[in-house]
């Protein structure tokens, strides 16, 4: 049996707004809110479930989520990031340098979501 990640919970201040942000940037659709989650289906096997139950804390613990995409998907995502005016950068310690990286013959970019989570988009692992 191969192991497949089925879903993960993403802490959020506002689960609906966070799911909609993620879906818009990645060209996906947020699912209907189902207490206590608002899901975004990433592919046939993975769902991100946005959860705001811990949002009473002033600061959420941030997480890093990395997504490998095709070259065309990368272009579309980067275009949406730029159109939304979201600061982005070439690395996890360069989140706002306005550049992409070209590691391993591919391209990559990092940016933060409204909850402070670091999202990475790369074309090669």
Phi and psi restraints in degrees (value plus and minus 20) as a CYANA .aco file:
   2 UNK   PHI    -107.2   -67.2
   2 UNK   PSI     131.7   171.7
   3 UNK   PHI    -115.3   -75.3
   3 UNK   PSI     110.8   150.8
   4 UNK   PHI    -147.2  -107.2
   4 UNK   PSI     109.6   149.6
   5 UNK   PHI     -91.0   -51.0
   5 UNK   PSI     103.7   143.7
   6 UNK   PHI    -112.1   -72.1
   6 UNK   PSI     -65.9   -25.9
   7 UNK   PHI    -180.0  -140.0
   7 UNK   PSI     141.1   181.1
   8 UNK   PHI    -162.9  -122.9
   8 UNK   PSI     132.1   172.1
   9 UNK   PHI    -115.1   -75.1
   9 UNK   PSI     110.5   150.5
  10 UNK   PHI    -128.6   -88.6
  10 UNK   PSI      94.2   134.2
  11 UNK   PHI     -84.2   -44.2
  11 UNK   PSI     117.9   157.9
  12 UNK   PHI    -163.9  -123.9
  12 UNK   PSI     132.8   172.8
  13 UNK   PHI     -97.8   -57.8
  13 UNK   PSI     -56.5   -16.5
  14 UNK   PHI    -157.6  -117.6
  14 UNK   PSI      84.2   124.2
  15 UNK   PHI     -81.3   -41.3
  15 UNK   PSI     -59.8   -19.8
  16 UNK   PHI     -88.9   -48.9
  16 UNK   PSI     -69.8   -29.8
  17 UNK   PHI     -81.9   -41.9
  17 UNK   PSI     -59.4   -19.4
  18 UNK   PHI     -86.5   -46.5
  18 UNK   PSI     -62.7   -22.7
  19 UNK   PHI     -84.6   -44.6
  19 UNK   PSI     -60.5   -20.5
  20 UNK   PHI     -86.7   -46.7
  20 UNK   PSI     -59.8   -19.8
  21 UNK   PHI     -78.8   -38.8
  21 UNK   PSI     -72.6   -32.6
  22 UNK   PHI     -79.1   -39.1
  22 UNK   PSI     -68.0   -28.0
  23 UNK   PHI     -80.4   -40.4
  23 UNK   PSI     -62.6   -22.6
  24 UNK   PHI     -82.7   -42.7
  24 UNK   PSI     -67.8   -27.8
  25 UNK   PHI     -86.1   -46.1
  25 UNK   PSI     -57.6   -17.6
  26 UNK   PHI    -112.3   -72.3
  26 UNK   PSI     -17.9    22.1
  27 UNK   PHI      50.8    90.8
  27 UNK   PSI      15.0    55.0
  28 UNK   PHI    -138.4   -98.4
  28 UNK   PSI    -193.9  -153.9
  29 UNK   PHI    -141.2  -101.2
  29 UNK   PSI     116.3   156.3
  30 UNK   PHI     -98.3   -58.3
  30 UNK   PSI     119.3   159.3
  31 UNK   PHI     -98.1   -58.1
  31 UNK   PSI     151.8   191.8
  32 UNK   PHI     -86.2   -46.2
  32 UNK   PSI     116.5   156.5
  33 UNK   PHI     -78.1   -38.1
  33 UNK   PSI     113.1   153.1
  34 UNK   PHI    -150.1  -110.1
  34 UNK   PSI      86.0   126.0
  35 UNK   PHI     -67.3   -27.3
  35 UNK   PSI     108.1   148.1
  36 UNK   PHI    -118.9   -78.9
  36 UNK   PSI      -4.8    35.2
  37 UNK   PHI    -138.0   -98.0
  37 UNK   PSI     138.8   178.8
  38 UNK   PHI    -144.3  -104.3
  38 UNK   PSI      93.4   133.4
  39 UNK   PHI    -109.5   -69.5
  39 UNK   PSI     132.4   172.4
  40 UNK   PHI    -150.6  -110.6
  40 UNK   PSI      98.4   138.4
  41 UNK   PHI    -100.1   -60.1
  41 UNK   PSI     102.3   142.3
  42 UNK   PHI    -105.6   -65.6
  42 UNK   PSI     -63.3   -23.3
  43 UNK   PHI    -179.1  -139.1
  43 UNK   PSI    -185.8  -145.8
  44 UNK   PHI     -82.7   -42.7
  44 UNK   PSI     -42.0    -2.0
  45 UNK   PHI    -138.5   -98.5
  45 UNK   PSI     -30.1     9.9
  46 UNK   PHI    -146.7  -106.7
  46 UNK   PSI     112.2   152.2
  47 UNK   PHI    -145.5  -105.5
  47 UNK   PSI     116.2   156.2
  48 UNK   PHI    -115.8   -75.8
  48 UNK   PSI     105.6   145.6
  49 UNK   PHI    -127.5   -87.5
  49 UNK   PSI      86.9   126.9
  50 UNK   PHI     -99.0   -59.0
  50 UNK   PSI     111.1   151.1
  51 UNK   PHI    -154.3  -114.3
  51 UNK   PSI     103.2   143.2
  52 UNK   PHI    -126.8   -86.8
  52 UNK   PSI      -2.6    37.4
  53 UNK   PHI     -84.2   -44.2
  53 UNK   PSI     -46.6    -6.6
  54 UNK   PHI    -116.2   -76.2
  54 UNK   PSI      -5.5    34.5
  55 UNK   PHI     -95.6   -55.6
  55 UNK   PSI     -22.9    17.1
  56 UNK   PHI     -93.1   -53.1
  56 UNK   PSI     -39.0     1.0
  57 UNK   PHI     -91.7   -51.7
  57 UNK   PSI     124.6   164.6
  58 UNK   PHI     -83.2   -43.2
  58 UNK   PSI     -61.9   -21.9
  59 UNK   PHI    -142.3  -102.3
  59 UNK   PSI     107.6   147.6
  60 UNK   PHI    -103.0   -63.0
  60 UNK   PSI     129.4   169.4
  61 UNK   PHI     -87.1   -47.1
  61 UNK   PSI     113.8   153.8
  62 UNK   PHI    -109.0   -69.0
  62 UNK   PSI     132.3   172.3
  63 UNK   PHI    -144.3  -104.3
  63 UNK   PSI     143.5   183.5
  64 UNK   PHI    -136.0   -96.0
  64 UNK   PSI     105.8   145.8
  65 UNK   PHI    -143.5  -103.5
  65 UNK   PSI     104.4   144.4
  66 UNK   PHI    -135.8   -95.8
  66 UNK   PSI     116.6   156.6
  67 UNK   PHI    -149.3  -109.3
  67 UNK   PSI     103.9   143.9
  68 UNK   PHI    -108.5   -68.5
  68 UNK   PSI     110.7   150.7
  69 UNK   PHI    -154.0  -114.0
  69 UNK   PSI     149.4   189.4
  70 UNK   PHI     -95.5   -55.5
  70 UNK   PSI     147.7   187.7
  71 UNK   PHI     -79.4   -39.4
  71 UNK   PSI     -63.5   -23.5
  72 UNK   PHI     -85.3   -45.3
  72 UNK   PSI     -61.1   -21.1
  73 UNK   PHI     -84.5   -44.5
  73 UNK   PSI     -59.2   -19.2
  74 UNK   PHI     -78.7   -38.7
  74 UNK   PSI     -68.0   -28.0
  75 UNK   PHI     -77.7   -37.7
  75 UNK   PSI     -64.8   -24.8
  76 UNK   PHI     -86.6   -46.6
  76 UNK   PSI     -61.4   -21.4
  77 UNK   PHI     -86.1   -46.1
  77 UNK   PSI     -66.2   -26.2
  78 UNK   PHI     -81.1   -41.1
  78 UNK   PSI     -59.2   -19.2
  79 UNK   PHI     -81.2   -41.2
  79 UNK   PSI     -62.0   -22.0
  80 UNK   PHI     -88.6   -48.6
  80 UNK   PSI     -57.0   -17.0
  81 UNK   PHI     -80.8   -40.8
  81 UNK   PSI     -68.9   -28.9
  82 UNK   PHI     -84.8   -44.8
  82 UNK   PSI     -62.1   -22.1
  83 UNK   PHI     -83.4   -43.4
  83 UNK   PSI     -51.2   -11.2
  84 UNK   PHI    -104.0   -64.0
  84 UNK   PSI     -25.0    15.0
  85 UNK   PHI      51.0    91.0
  85 UNK   PSI       7.7    47.7
  86 UNK   PHI    -104.4   -64.4
  86 UNK   PSI     105.2   145.2
  87 UNK   PHI     -81.6   -41.6
  87 UNK   PSI     120.5   160.5
  88 UNK   PHI    -162.1  -122.1
  88 UNK   PSI     145.9   185.9
  89 UNK   PHI    -174.5  -134.5
  89 UNK   PSI     159.6   199.6
  90 UNK   PHI    -110.8   -70.8
  90 UNK   PSI     -25.6    14.4
  91 UNK   PHI    -181.6  -141.6
  91 UNK   PSI     150.1   190.1
  92 UNK   PHI     -86.1   -46.1
  92 UNK   PSI     -40.5    -0.5
  93 UNK   PHI    -127.1   -87.1
  93 UNK   PSI     -14.0    26.0
  94 UNK   PHI    -152.9  -112.9
  94 UNK   PSI      38.4    78.4
  95 UNK   PHI     -94.6   -54.6
  95 UNK   PSI     -30.2     9.8
  96 UNK   PHI    -155.4  -115.4
  96 UNK   PSI       8.2    48.2
  97 UNK   PHI    -104.8   -64.8
  97 UNK   PSI     -21.3    18.7
  98 UNK   PHI      48.9    88.9
  98 UNK   PSI       0.7    40.7
  99 UNK   PHI    -144.2  -104.2
  99 UNK   PSI     142.2   182.2
 100 UNK   PHI    -129.0   -89.0
 100 UNK   PSI     142.9   182.9
 101 UNK   PHI    -123.9   -83.9
 101 UNK   PSI     146.1   186.1
 102 UNK   PHI    -150.1  -110.1
 102 UNK   PSI      29.2    69.2
 103 UNK   PHI     -92.8   -52.8
 103 UNK   PSI     122.5   162.5
 104 UNK   PHI      35.9    75.9
 104 UNK   PSI       9.5    49.5
 105 UNK   PHI      57.1    97.1
 105 UNK   PSI     -10.1    29.9
 106 UNK   PHI    -138.5   -98.5
 106 UNK   PSI    -181.0  -141.0
 107 UNK   PHI    -150.4  -110.4
 107 UNK   PSI     131.0   171.0
 108 UNK   PHI    -168.8  -128.8
 108 UNK   PSI     134.5   174.5
 109 UNK   PHI    -168.9  -128.9
 109 UNK   PSI     129.5   169.5
 110 UNK   PHI    -144.9  -104.9
 110 UNK   PSI     125.5   165.5
 111 UNK   PHI    -179.3  -139.3
 111 UNK   PSI     144.6   184.6
 112 UNK   PHI    -121.9   -81.9
 112 UNK   PSI     125.4   165.4
 113 UNK   PHI    -108.4   -68.4
 113 UNK   PSI     157.3   197.3
 114 UNK   PHI     -82.1   -42.1
 114 UNK   PSI     -35.5     4.5
 115 UNK   PHI    -115.4   -75.4
 115 UNK   PSI     -21.5    18.5
 116 UNK   PHI      71.7   111.7
 116 UNK   PSI     -20.6    19.4
 117 UNK   PHI     -88.3   -48.3
 117 UNK   PSI     122.6   162.6
 118 UNK   PHI    -111.4   -71.4
 118 UNK   PSI     101.5   141.5
 119 UNK   PHI    -126.2   -86.2
 119 UNK   PSI     113.1   153.1
 120 UNK   PHI    -139.9   -99.9
 120 UNK   PSI     114.8   154.8
 121 UNK   PHI    -142.0  -102.0
 121 UNK   PSI     105.3   145.3
 122 UNK   PHI    -158.5  -118.5
 122 UNK   PSI     134.5   174.5
 123 UNK   PHI    -121.8   -81.8
 123 UNK   PSI     -34.9     5.1
 124 UNK   PHI    -159.3  -119.3
 124 UNK   PSI     123.0   163.0
